[in-house]
Amino acid sequence: MVNQALAAIRGVRWPFGVAWLHAWVAAERGRFVPWLPVFMGSGALSYFALRAEPAWWAGAASVAAGLALCRLCWPAMTPRALAFALTAAAIGFASAQFATWRAPPIETFPRKAVVLTGVVRGVETLPEGRRVTLADSQFGGGPAMARTIHIRLRDTDPAVLAAGDTIRIRAVLRPPAPPAYPGAWDLQRDAYFSGLGGSGAALGPVAVVAQASPVGPVRWLQGLRDAIAGRVMAALPGTDGAIAATLLTGTASAIPPPDRAAFRDSGLAHLLAVAGLHIGIVMGLAMAGARLGLSLSERAALYWPCKQIAAWTALAVGAGYLLLTGVHIPILRSFAMAALVTLGVAAGRRAISLRGLAIAATVILLMAPQEVVGVSFQMSFAAVLALIAGYEAMQPSLARLHGRRMLRHIAALVLTSVLAGLASAPFGAYHFGQVQVYFVLANLIAVPLTAVWVMPAGLVALALMPLGLEQLALTPMGWGIDLVLAVARFVSALPEATIRVPHMPSWGLAMVALGLAWLGLWRSRLRLAGVMAILAGLLSGLVSPAADLLVSNDARLIALDSPTGAYVQTRPGESRFVLDSWQQYWATTLSAPFPESGAPGPVRCDIDGCRIQQGGVVVLLARSLHPMDCTGAALVVSAEPARVVCPALPRIDRFAVWRDGAQAVWLGQGVATVVSDRAFRGDRPWVPPSPETARVGPALPLATAEPLPD
């Protein structure tokens, strides 16, 4: 039977098996392998898009089916390509499912203040105060938690802490925050895969129970990172030290919010995210320094393989910088590509850039498939793909500038900024709701400063740190950082430096990503079809509009986006993060409250509430529990339990958001379509169970409020 099926597949005349297809395949030879991570990413995305967890065997079974299909379709070109794509997608799906399986389950916290004991994994300096990461936390002598906890210390706490210390502290804890609206960024999913259980704030001083050196390479590295960051910030106080510590250790939490916003609004945020530029500078300087040092010896220059030795030295230095900065996804991707190029130099061969990018992406998708939904993964790979494909396409034009070194250098800087900025802009617009207008100007000045001044001085400071002489290099590094910071502040203050963009649905972003891959990976003119896919994705918001009404997960924020303006109702204790997320979602400013009375367009209000008429639908916003005119209304929205307000109508009140999370309402064609956060995300391991259906597990013991030891 298997032989008959194989013969049948071989004998089929596939509709695409024509001469032009064979010619296209011949022209694109060598371009099919880079599509592997694209299909793997599609499989991982399909897993995260599910509303229910698949069977435990689904991933493995899909991979086995894909491999069997490849075996059956191997002789035929077109079905073989389809089988290859399906198998790669199945591998991505299985990798995401396995990553979910190996993550520790969600743990519940006591709802009251507790005394907890834990081992310090890291100490971060914030713009105001400090934050510690605790592992093996215990509540009142109970079992140790498998997940870590972030605790923000009091600003006046004088305790000296280091990685490996065991501390005891009284704090209020909270789980990770849910999405700001259905479809928003899922912080609970991020925390689930990162091993974070929750965060909290200290209510008292820290008591050091035991001091000990960190155990294990991970904790030792974290201790080294904290020590370096502390010495850097002691030598360079303020913003300069915070940025220097970010560049040298990857710890970016101490940068003040206004300065971080200046880097973001000027298009220089990538300088604070240790990635390709930084690893390239580090490995390039290491290789140049090694070759220069070897050339000082006549015997080494004549008889030793100096290029290979320098390449291996650069690889070792790059690996050390990778570990020192925390092995984050951007630098892991950059190091993987740089390592391939360096190994190619050591072997005397030329590395294939697109294949190097594909290998780096494949490794990340196998190790951390959850990163495929993250902005860092998306923006970094989009930028690198655009750079590789763009330089390949522009190579004939750049060759005409041969002999004009300065002009060629300026053209390369402009081209790099334009390609990377344009490729990453749609992803930044989707996640942050804005685009930077003057990013080319900012990068033309700031990137060379970082490459030739700031980073080299930082590397010298690291080399001098064991001798206690790091101040000699950190001071010039601070001067360079001042110049970069001045550029960021100047550009971000220019008129219309950032433009808010309307909401793009997730499928629109997928179209942009597919179009970018199609445009960058193919070689023939067929690649231009990717431009159409990119345009379709950018215009997707026109056919998939944003919600008209949003209610936060605690009902303390209720907002309406109407043709006459945006209105918001706030209650004490509202979340500023949620409000900012809504403003990005609607590309507007939510500052106007619902009117107390009057009739501004479709919103008519009185002391009991507002009657909103939009899209042929009437929605009642109840301000009190008094009866309202329910004539023609389709929905009741209230910040309090509103059973007595039009009891026959559907409602979104405090009970509804307590049960199902944030709510989004679309008003159009005479229908009010309501989507809750729980309905949007479904029943997944990182989604906490509904309070009504959650099983009552063993409660964690609450520690008594006895005084802490001095």
KENUKE-73897 format. One record per residue (C-alpha): residue in three letters; z, x, y. Coordinates in steps of 0.2 Angstrom, whole numbers, padded with zeros to 4 digits, always signed. Layout:
ALAZXY;...
REM end
This chain:
MET+0000+0000+0000;VAL+0004+0014+0012;ASN-0013+0023+0008;GLN-0022+0006+0012;ALA-0013+0004+0028;LEU-0017+0022+0033;ALA-0035+0020+0029;ALA-0036+0003+0039;ILE-0029+0012+0054;ARG-0041+0026+0052;GLY-0055+0014+0051;VAL-0052+0004+0066;ARG-0064+0005+0081;TRP-0051+0006+0095;PRO-0058-0001+0111;PHE-0053+0015+0121;GLY-0062+0027+0109;VAL-0077+0030+0120;ALA-0085+0045+0126;TRP-0078+0045+0143;LEU-0060+0044+0135;HIS-0064+0060+0125;ALA-0070+0069+0141;TRP-0055+0064+0150;VAL-0044+0070+0136;ALA-0053+0086+0136;ALA-0051+0088+0155;GLU-0032+0084+0154;ARG-0029+0096+0140;GLY-0011+0103+0142;ARG-0006+0088+0153;PHE+0001+0077+0139;VAL+0017+0086+0135;PRO+0024+0084+0153;TRP+0024+0065+0149;LEU+0037+0067+0136;PRO+0052+0065+0148;VAL+0043+0051+0157;PHE+0043+0041+0141;MET+0061+0046+0136;GLY+0067+0041+0153;SER+0058+0024+0151;GLY+0068+0022+0135;ALA+0084+0026+0142;LEU+0081+0015+0157;SER+0077+0000+0145;TYR+0094+0003+0137;PHE+0104+0003+0153;ALA+0094-0013+0158;LEU+0100-0023+0143;ARG+0113-0037+0146;ALA+0121-0035+0129;GLU+0125-0019+0119;PRO+0113-0017+0105;ALA+0118-0014+0087;TRP+0124+0003+0083;TRP+0109+0007+0072;ALA+0096+0001+0084;GLY+0093+0018+0092;ALA+0091+0027+0076;ALA+0081+0014+0068;SER+0069+0014+0083;VAL+0067+0033+0082;ALA+0063+0032+0063;ALA+0051+0018+0066;GLY+0042+0028+0079;LEU+0041+0044+0068;ALA+0034+0033+0054;LEU+0021+0026+0066;CYS+0016+0044+0072;ARG+0013+0048+0054;LEU+0002+0033+0051;CYS-0008+0035+0067;TRP-0009+0054+0066;PRO-0028+0056+0063;ALA-0034+0044+0077;MET-0032+0050+0095;THR-0028+0034+0104;PRO-0016+0026+0092;ARG-0008+0043+0090;ALA-0005+0044+0109;LEU+0003+0027+0109;ALA+0014+0031+0094;PHE+0019+0047+0103;ALA+0024+0037+0119;LEU+0034+0024+0108;THR+0043+0038+0099;ALA+0048+0047+0115;ALA+0054+0031+0122;ALA+0064+0027+0106;ILE+0072+0045+0108;GLY+0077+0041+0125;PHE+0085+0024+0120;ALA+0094+0032+0106;SER+0100+0046+0117;ALA+0107+0034+0129;GLN+0116+0024+0116;PHE+0123+0039+0108;ALA+0130+0045+0125;THR+0138+0028+0127;TRP+0146+0029+0109;ARG+0154+0046+0113;ALA+0162+0041+0129;PRO+0180+0036+0128;PRO+0183+0018+0130;ILE+0190+0010+0146;GLU+0209+0011+0148;THR+0219-0001+0158;PHE+0232+0003+0171;PRO+0249-0005+0175;ARG+0247-0016+0190;LYS+0263-0010+0199;ALA+0268+0007+0205;VAL+0272+0019+0191;VAL+0278+0037+0188;LEU+0265+0047+0179;THR+0265+0064+0172;GLY+0248+0074+0169;VAL+0240+0091+0169;VAL+0231+0096+0185;ARG+0213+0099+0181;GLY+0207+0102+0199;VAL+0213+0102+0217;GLU+0201+0096+0230;THR+0203+0098+0249;LEU+0198+0082+0258;PRO+0195+0081+0277;GLU+0213+0074+0278;GLY+0224+0079+0264;ARG+0221+0083+0246;ARG+0216+0075+0229;VAL+0221+0081+0212;THR+0212+0077+0196;LEU+0224+0074+0182;ALA+0221+0075+0163;ASP+0232+0069+0148;SER+0241+0057+0160;GLN+0256+0048+0153;PHE+0265+0033+0159;GLY+0284+0032+0156;GLY+0282+0043+0140;GLY+0268+0033+0133;PRO+0253+0040+0124;ALA+0241+0052+0134;MET+0226+0044+0142;ALA+0209+0051+0136;ARG+0202+0049+0154;THR+0205+0058+0170;ILE+0213+0051+0185;HIS+0210+0055+0204;ILE+0226+0055+0214;ARG+0226+0057+0233;LEU+0241+0066+0239;ARG+0251+0062+0255;ASP+0245+0072+0270;THR+0262+0079+0272;ASP+0265+0084+0254;PRO+0268+0103+0254;ALA+0267+0106+0235;VAL+0257+0121+0230;LEU+0246+0116+0215;ALA+0234+0125+0204;ALA+0224+0120+0189;GLY+0235+0120+0173;ASP+0251+0114+0182;THR+0260+0099+0175;ILE+0266+0087+0188;ARG+0275+0071+0190;ILE+0272+0059+0204;ARG+0274+0041+0208;ALA+0258+0032+0213;VAL+0248+0016+0214;LEU+0233+0016+0203;ARG+0217+0006+0202;PRO+0202+0005+0191;PRO+0184+0010+0197;ALA+0177-0002+0210;PRO+0164-0014+0204;PRO+0147-0015+0212;ALA+0146-0022+0230;TYR+0134-0035+0225;PRO+0124-0039+0209;GLY+0112-0025+0207;ALA+0121-0013+0218;TRP+0126+0005+0213;ASP+0137+0004+0198;LEU+0152+0015+0201;GLN+0161+0008+0185;ARG+0146+0015+0175;ASP+0147+0032+0183;ALA+0166+0033+0180;TYR+0163+0028+0162;PHE+0151+0042+0158;SER+0160+0055+0168;GLY+0177+0052+0159;LEU+0185+0045+0175;GLY+0198+0032+0171;GLY+0203+0027+0189;SER+0210+0033+0205;GLY+0226+0030+0216;ALA+0237+0035+0230;ALA+0253+0045+0229;LEU+0269+0035+0235;GLY+0280+0051+0235;PRO+0280+0069+0234;VAL+0273+0079+0219;ALA+0286+0087+0207;VAL+0279+0102+0198;VAL+0286+0100+0180;ALA+0279+0116+0173;GLN+0267+0130+0179;ALA+0255+0137+0167;SER+0238+0145+0167;PRO+0223+0133+0163;VAL+0219+0132+0145;GLY+0201+0133+0139;PRO+0185+0139+0148;VAL+0182+0122+0157;ARG+0200+0122+0165;TRP+0199+0141+0168;LEU+0183+0139+0178;GLN+0190+0124+0188;GLY+0205+0135+0192;LEU+0193+0149+0198;ARG+0183+0137+0208;ASP+0198+0130+0217;ALA+0205+0148+0220;ILE+0188+0153+0228;ALA+0187+0137+0238;GLY+0204+0140+0245;ARG+0201+0158+0250;VAL+0185+0153+0258;MET+0193+0139+0268;ALA+0207+0150+0273;ALA+0195+0162+0280;LEU+0184+0149+0288;PRO+0194+0134+0294;GLY+0186+0118+0298;THR+0169+0112+0294;ASP+0162+0130+0292;GLY+0174+0133+0278;ALA+0170+0116+0270;ILE+0152+0119+0270;ALA+0154+0137+0264;ALA+0165+0131+0250;THR+0152+0118+0245;LEU+0138+0131+0244;LEU+0148+0144+0234;THR+0158+0132+0223;GLY+0149+0115+0223;THR+0165+0107+0230;ALA+0159+0095+0244;SER+0174+0084+0247;ALA+0181+0093+0262;ILE+0166+0091+0273;PRO+0171+0078+0288;PRO+0161+0062+0287;PRO+0152+0064+0304;ASP+0145+0081+0299;ARG+0140+0074+0282;ALA+0131+0060+0290;ALA+0122+0072+0302;PHE+0116+0082+0287;ARG+0110+0065+0279;ASP+0102+0058+0294;SER+0093+0074+0298;GLY+0085+0076+0281;LEU+0096+0091+0276;ALA+0108+0083+0264;HIS+0099+0093+0250;LEU+0107+0109+0258;LEU+0125+0102+0253;ALA+0119+0097+0235;VAL+0118+0114+0226;ALA+0101+0114+0218;GLY+0084+0122+0217;LEU+0085+0131+0234;HIS+0102+0138+0231;ILE+0099+0144+0213;GLY+0082+0151+0218;ILE+0090+0161+0232;VAL+0104+0168+0221;MET+0092+0173+0207;GLY+0079+0180+0218;LEU+0092+0191+0227;ALA+0099+0196+0211;MET+0082+0201+0204;ALA+0077+0210+0220;GLY+0094+0219+0221;ALA+0093+0225+0203;ARG+0075+0231+0205;LEU+0080+0240+0221;GLY+0095+0248+0213;LEU+0085+0254+0198;SER+0072+0261+0209;LEU+0084+0273+0217;SER+0085+0282+0200;GLU+0069+0292+0197;ARG+0072+0292+0178;ALA+0075+0273+0178;ALA+0060+0270+0189;LEU+0049+0280+0177;TYR+0055+0276+0160;TRP+0065+0260+0160;PRO+0058+0243+0160;CYS+0065+0239+0177;LYS+0056+0222+0179;GLN+0063+0216+0163;ILE+0081+0222+0167;ALA+0080+0214+0184;ALA+0075+0198+0176;TRP+0089+0198+0164;THR+0101+0202+0178;ALA+0095+0188+0188;LEU+0097+0176+0173;ALA+0115+0181+0170;VAL+0119+0180+0189;GLY+0111+0162+0189;ALA+0121+0157+0174;GLY+0137+0162+0183;TYR+0132+0153+0198;LEU+0128+0138+0188;LEU+0145+0138+0180;LEU+0154+0142+0196;THR+0146+0126+0205;GLY+0151+0114+0191;VAL+0135+0112+0180;HIS+0129+0097+0190;ILE+0112+0089+0186;PRO+0102+0096+0201;ILE+0107+0114+0198;LEU+0106+0112+0179;ARG+0088+0106+0181;SER+0084+0120+0193;PHE+0092+0133+0182;ALA+0082+0127+0167;MET+0066+0129+0177;ALA+0071+0146+0184;ALA+0077+0152+0167;LEU+0060+0148+0160;VAL+0051+0157+0174;THR+0063+0172+0173;LEU+0060+0173+0154;GLY+0042+0173+0157;VAL+0043+0188+0168;ALA+0054+0197+0156;ALA+0041+0193+0142;GLY+0027+0198+0153;ARG+0020+0181+0153;ARG+0017+0167+0166;ALA+0027+0152+0164;ILE+0019+0135+0165;SER+0028+0125+0179;LEU+0024+0107+0174;ARG+0030+0111+0156;GLY+0045+0120+0163;LEU+0049+0104+0173;ALA+0046+0094+0157;ILE+0057+0105+0146;ALA+0071+0104+0160;ALA+0070+0085+0161;THR+0070+0083+0142;VAL+0085+0093+0140;ILE+0095+0083+0153;LEU+0089+0067+0145;LEU+0095+0072+0128;MET+0112+0079+0135;ALA+0116+0066+0149;PRO+0103+0052+0148;GLN+0114+0042+0160;GLU+0108+0053+0174;VAL+0091+0044+0174;VAL+0098+0030+0184;GLY+0106+0042+0197;VAL+0099+0046+0214;SER+0102+0065+0211;PHE+0091+0065+0195;GLN+0077+0054+0203;MET+0076+0063+0220;SER+0077+0081+0212;PHE+0063+0078+0199;ALA+0052+0069+0211;ALA+0053+0083+0224;VAL+0050+0096+0211;LEU+0035+0087+0203;ALA+0027+0084+0220;LEU+0029+0103+0225;ILE+0021+0109+0209;ALA+0007+0096+0209;GLY+0005+0098+0228;TYR+0004+0117+0228;GLU-0009+0116+0214;ALA-0020+0104+0223;MET-0018+0113+0240;GLN-0021+0131+0233;PRO-0039+0132+0239;SER-0034+0128+0256;LEU-0019+0140+0256;ALA-0031+0153+0250;ARG-0041+0152+0266;LEU-0026+0159+0275;HIS-0026+0175+0265;GLY-0022+0190+0277;ARG-0013+0178+0289;ARG+0004+0181+0283;MET+0014+0172+0297;LEU+0003+0157+0297;ARG+0003+0156+0278;HIS+0022+0156+0278;ILE+0023+0143+0291;ALA+0010+0132+0282;ALA+0020+0134+0266;LEU+0036+0129+0274;VAL+0028+0113+0282;LEU+0020+0109+0265;THR+0036+0111+0256;SER+0045+0100+0268;VAL+0032+0087+0268;LEU+0029+0086+0249;ALA+0048+0086+0244;GLY+0052+0074+0258;LEU+0039+0061+0255;ALA+0042+0062+0236;SER+0060+0059+0238;ALA+0060+0046+0252;PRO+0057+0031+0241;PHE+0072+0035+0231;GLY+0083+0038+0246;ALA+0077+0022+0253;TYR+0081+0012+0238;HIS+0099+0020+0236;PHE+0103+0022+0254;GLY+0093+0010+0263;GLN+0085+0022+0276;VAL+0073+0036+0278;GLN+0074+0051+0289;VAL+0060+0053+0302;TYR+0062+0071+0308;PHE+0066+0079+0291;VAL+0051+0091+0293;LEU+0057+0098+0309;ALA+0075+0100+0303;ASN+0070+0109+0287;LEU+0058+0121+0296;ILE+0073+0128+0305;ALA+0088+0126+0293;VAL+0080+0131+0276;PRO+0075+0149+0282;LEU+0092+0151+0290;THR+0100+0146+0274;ALA+0089+0157+0263;VAL+0090+0173+0273;TRP+0107+0172+0282;VAL+0119+0160+0275;MET+0117+0161+0256;PRO+0115+0180+0256;ALA+0131+0182+0266;GLY+0140+0170+0254;LEU+0135+0181+0239;VAL+0141+0196+0247;ALA+0158+0187+0250;LEU+0160+0183+0232;ALA+0157+0201+0227;LEU+0170+0207+0240;MET+0183+0194+0235;PRO+0191+0204+0221;LEU+0194+0218+0234;GLY+0201+0206+0247;LEU+0187+0210+0259;GLU+0178+0193+0259;GLN+0181+0191+0278;LEU+0168+0204+0282;ALA+0155+0193+0274;LEU+0162+0176+0277;THR+0162+0178+0296;PRO+0144+0181+0298;MET+0141+0167+0285;GLY+0151+0155+0297;TRP+0139+0160+0311;GLY+0124+0155+0301;ILE+0133+0139+0296;ASP+0136+0135+0314;LEU+0117+0136+0318;VAL+0112+0125+0303;LEU+0126+0112+0308;ALA+0119+0113+0326;VAL+0101+0109+0319;ALA+0108+0094+0309;ARG+0118+0087+0324;PHE+0103+0089+0336;VAL+0090+0081+0324;SER+0101+0067+0319;ALA+0105+0063+0337;LEU+0086+0061+0341;PRO+0080+0044+0345;GLU+0076+0034+0329;ALA+0081+0048+0318;THR+0084+0036+0304;ILE+0075+0020+0300;ARG+0083+0006+0290;VAL+0071+0000+0277;PRO+0072-0017+0268;HIS+0078-0019+0250;MET+0067-0013+0236;PRO+0069-0021+0219;SER+0073-0010+0204;TRP+0056-0014+0196;GLY+0048-0008+0213;LEU+0056+0009+0211;ALA+0050+0010+0194;MET+0032+0007+0200;VAL+0035+0021+0213;ALA+0041+0033+0199;LEU+0027+0029+0188;GLY+0014+0031+0201;LEU+0022+0048+0207;ALA+0021+0054+0188;TRP+0003+0048+0186;LEU-0002+0056+0203;GLY+0007+0072+0199;LEU+0004+0075+0180;TRP-0015+0072+0178;ARG-0028+0083+0184;SER-0044+0073+0186;ARG-0048+0060+0199;LEU-0040+0046+0188;ARG-0024+0053+0195;LEU-0028+0044+0212;ALA-0023+0027+0203;GLY-0005+0033+0205;VAL-0007+0030+0224;MET-0010+0011+0221;ALA+0006+0010+0210;ILE+0016+0019+0223;LEU+0010+0007+0236;ALA+0013-0008+0225;GLY+0031-0002+0222;LEU+0034+0001+0241;LEU+0028-0017+0245;SER+0038-0025+0230;GLY+0051-0031+0243;LEU+0038-0044+0249;VAL+0037-0053+0233;SER+0055-0050+0227;PRO+0066-0054+0243;ALA+0084-0049+0245;ALA+0098-0062+0243;ASP+0102-0073+0258;LEU+0120-0075+0255;LEU+0133-0062+0248;VAL+0151-0064+0243;SER+0162-0049+0238;ASN+0172-0048+0222;ASP+0188-0053+0231;ALA+0180-0066+0243;ARG+0186-0056+0258;LEU+0169-0054+0264;ILE+0155-0067+0265;ALA+0139-0064+0274;LEU+0123-0073+0277;ASP+0106-0066+0282;SER+0096-0079+0291;PRO+0080-0079+0302;THR+0091-0081+0317;GLY+0103-0066+0313;ALA+0116-0060+0301;TYR+0133-0067+0301;VAL+0149-0061+0292;GLN+0166-0068+0288;THR+0180-0056+0285;ARG+0198-0057+0279;PRO+0212-0044+0281;GLY+0210-0030+0268;GLU+0191-0031+0267;SER+0182-0016+0260;ARG+0172-0006+0272;PHE+0162+0002+0258;VAL+0156-0016+0253;LEU+0152-0020+0271;ASP+0141-0004+0272;SER+0133-0007+0256;TRP+0128-0025+0262;GLN+0121-0017+0278;GLN+0110-0005+0268;TYR+0105-0020+0257;TRP+0099-0030+0272;ALA+0094-0016+0283;THR+0104-0024+0297;THR+0121-0023+0306;LEU+0134-0036+0301;SER+0145-0037+0316;ALA+0142-0056+0322;PRO+0155-0068+0314;PHE+0151-0085+0310;PRO+0153-0096+0326;GLU+0169-0106+0328;SER+0159-0121+0334;GLY+0141-0125+0340;ALA+0124-0125+0332;PRO+0115-0108+0333;GLY+0100-0113+0323;PRO+0103-0117+0305;VAL+0121-0113+0306;ARG+0132-0127+0312;CYS+0151-0124+0312;ASP+0167-0133+0316;ILE+0185-0130+0313;ASP+0184-0134+0294;GLY+0169-0123+0291;CYS+0150-0121+0293;ARG+0135-0130+0287;ILE+0121-0118+0283;GLN+0103-0125+0281;GLN+0090-0112+0275;GLY+0075-0113+0264;GLY+0077-0131+0261;VAL+0095-0130+0255;VAL+0112-0134+0262;VAL+0127-0123+0259;LEU+0144-0127+0265;LEU+0155-0112+0270;ALA+0173-0119+0269;ARG+0186-0112+0281;SER+0200-0123+0275;LEU+0204-0135+0261;HIS+0200-0151+0271;PRO+0187-0162+0265;MET+0169-0159+0272;ASP+0153-0169+0274;CYS+0145-0165+0257;THR+0129-0175+0260;GLY+0114-0166+0254;ALA+0124-0150+0250;ALA+0120-0139+0235;LEU+0134-0126+0235;VAL+0151-0123+0242;VAL+0157-0106+0247;SER+0175-0102+0251;ALA+0187-0087+0252;GLU+0200-0098+0244;PRO+0201-0109+0229;ALA+0190-0124+0234;ARG+0192-0137+0221;VAL+0196-0151+0233;VAL+0181-0147+0244;CYS+0167-0157+0237;PRO+0173-0156+0219;ALA+0156-0162+0212;LEU+0147-0148+0219;PRO+0145-0130+0212;ARG+0156-0118+0221;ILE+0159-0099+0224;ASP+0177-0097+0228;ARG+0191-0085+0225;PHE+0192-0090+0207;ALA+0174-0088+0204;VAL+0173-0070+0210;TRP+0190-0066+0201;ARG+0181-0071+0185;ASP+0163-0065+0187;GLY+0163-0052+0202;ALA+0153-0052+0217;GLN+0140-0066+0220;ALA+0122-0067+0227;VAL+0113-0082+0232;TRP+0095-0085+0235;LEU+0090-0100+0246;GLY+0072-0106+0244;GLN+0061-0120+0239;GLY+0076-0132+0240;VAL+0086-0123+0226;ALA+0101-0112+0228;THR+0100-0098+0214;VAL+0117-0090+0211;VAL+0118-0073+0202;SER+0135-0066+0198;ASP+0139-0047+0195;ARG+0145-0051+0177;ALA+0129-0061+0173;PHE+0118-0047+0181;ARG+0127-0033+0171;GLY+0131-0042+0155;ASP+0143-0037+0142;ARG+0142-0018+0142;PRO+0155-0005+0137;TRP+0158+0000+0156;VAL+0160-0018+0162;PRO+0178-0024+0161;PRO+0180-0040+0151;SER+0182-0056+0160;PRO+0200-0059+0165;GLU+0199-0076+0156;THR+0193-0069+0140;ALA+0201-0052+0139;ARG+0212-0049+0125;VAL+0230-0045+0129;GLY+0232-0027+0122;PRO+0248-0017+0122;ALA+0255-0015+0139;LEU+0258+0002+0145;PRO+0276+0005+0149;LEU+0281+0005+0167;ALA+0292+0020+0172;THR+0308+0016+0181;ALA+0309+0021+0199;GLU+0322+0035+0197;PRO+0321+0049+0210;LEU+0310+0063+0207;PRO+0318+0081+0204;ASP+0318+0092+0219;
REM end
